Amino acid sequence: MAKGRQPILAREGWAHIAISGAAAAAVHYFIGWVWALPLWLFFIFVVQFFRDPPRAIPATPLGIVCPADGRVIAVGDVTDPYLKRPAKHISVFMNFFDAHANRSPTEGKVMERWHTPGRFLNAALDKASSENERNAIWIQTDEEDDIVVVQVAGLVARRILCDIQPGERIAQGERYGFIRFGSRVDVYMPISTQLNRALGDKVKAGSDIIGFLVH
């Protein structure tokens, strides 16, 4: 089961929202609205960035739900760098205007978690998956299918937040992390997975299916 109810504005952004709003209000009050206007615009940007809308998780046991809002920038057959196996791969790029909460692609047990320090290249580049700072979790389903989902930092996104630990169970579509200010999420699935997304597709975390496990 998912862990509680997530507010519509992500907890990870409450401090940013409060500080930017207070700064705009102070300048507005003491100096005037003209000087405060850029700060109010920044406050609006911060609020929209940290929005965390609820999602209806599809009842599709063998479906793999999208872990992030954004655009598909990579699809294909690769070698999973974590489990060292042939795998299907989909990568989703999140820009400044996408919601940045990350959700689990499947239900299962978290077997392992890896954090890899690295660079902060543009997350849209292919080499960002192997060179940027990243956080990966390995989820094994009750049918023993292995899914690896990786949060990748970007040029501006330099804070990866992950709330799940090895040994815990996670629900399909459950919110488990957040990346601040633009980045990407990679998903590595069994090679037999039937993908149903193509390059350039717009996708939403938790509600869109990106593939189906085949048994």
Buried (B, 14 or more C-beta within 10 A) or exposed (E): EBEEEBEEBBEBBEEBBEEBBEBBBEBBEEEEEEEBEEBBEBBEEBBEBBBBBEBEBBEEEBBBBBBBBBBBBBBEEBEBBBBEBEBBBBBBBBBEEBBBBBBBBBBBBBBBBBEBEBEBBBBBBEEBBEBBBBBBBBBBBEEEBBBBBBBBBBBEBBEBBBBBEEEEBBBBBBBBBBBBBBBBBBBBBBEEBEBBBEEEBEBBBBBBBBBBBEE
